[in-house]
Amino acid sequence: MRLFGLLCAVVATACASAGPPGEAIDARGIDSSSGKKDAAIDAPGSDALNTCPSAMTCASAMMLGTVSGDSGNMKLSASGYQAAWFRVRVTEDDHELLGLTLRVASKLTFPAAVGFETYVYVNSGSDVAAECAITTGTRTTVGNLQTVKGEWGEGTFSNGSSDSRNVTIEVRPVGSNCSMPQMWQLEVEGNWN
């Protein structure tokens, strides 16, 4: 009987330490006759608890609207609690001889309990539907406010072509515990001061 108890303890220990948490385990060697997989063994570990991802992608970014990048000071806003992507059209409206750069700022206020970051994407050389790879801007974080200020386009003199661009803004969670009461607020400002 002692030998049976020792054998059960060894088998239980081997199953408990079958692999690192979160990795799928190949159970074929344990019960190869059935060919069935145990969902509890093969299911991913910690990803099931991550409440921050959303169905939004860069390619499907939600259009917030249009702001001028070189005149006025228009602002657009959005809020949420998960990862998000937005698109903003930044237009060139000043056509004087002296050039002005186009400027846009993304200001993200997030709850202290759940961290978020904001990224601004723009292709300064070409006007594309949605830029998803080239980031721009200078990021500053003070407390739970993160600001990214980007600019592109003309220098001292007008370049004679439109520098209007579609800008993509990403709100990216730092952790994995997002919930409705923990909302972030996004403000997009054209021609920031």
C-alpha positions, 0 to 999 in steps of 0.5 A: 500500500505504501508503494501505491501511495508513493507512486500516486504522489510521483505521478501527481507531481509530474503532472503538476510540473509538466511545463511553464504556465501559459504554454500549451502542453502536449498530452499525447504521451500521457494518453495516446490511445484516445487521441483526444486533447484536454481543453484544460491542459491545452488552453492558454494560461494568462491570456484569458485574463487579459481584458485590454485587447479590442477588435480595433486594428490600425487598418480599421482605425475609427475616424475621429474627424479633421483638424487644421495642422497650421491654423486655429486650434481645433480639438477632437476627443474620445474615451475608452478603457481598452486598446484603441486606434483612431484616424485624424485628417490633419490639413494644411490650410495656410498657403502663404509664402512663408511656410508653417509646419503641420502640428498635431498633439495627442493628449492621453489622460489615464487612470492611475491604476491602469497604465496606457501609452499613446503613439502617433503615426504619420508618413510625412513623405506621402499621404497614405490612408492609414500609417501603421509603422512610422511613429512621430513626435516627442513624448512626455509623461507627467503623472497620468497624462501622456502627451505626444507632439508631432510636426512635419511639412514645410520649413521657412518657406512654402514647399508648394505642395500639400502636407495634409496627412492622415494621422493614426493614433494608438492607445495602448494598455501597459497592463492586462487589467482594463475595466469600464470604471477605469476609463482613459480620455484622449484629446487630439489637438491640431496646431498645438500651442 
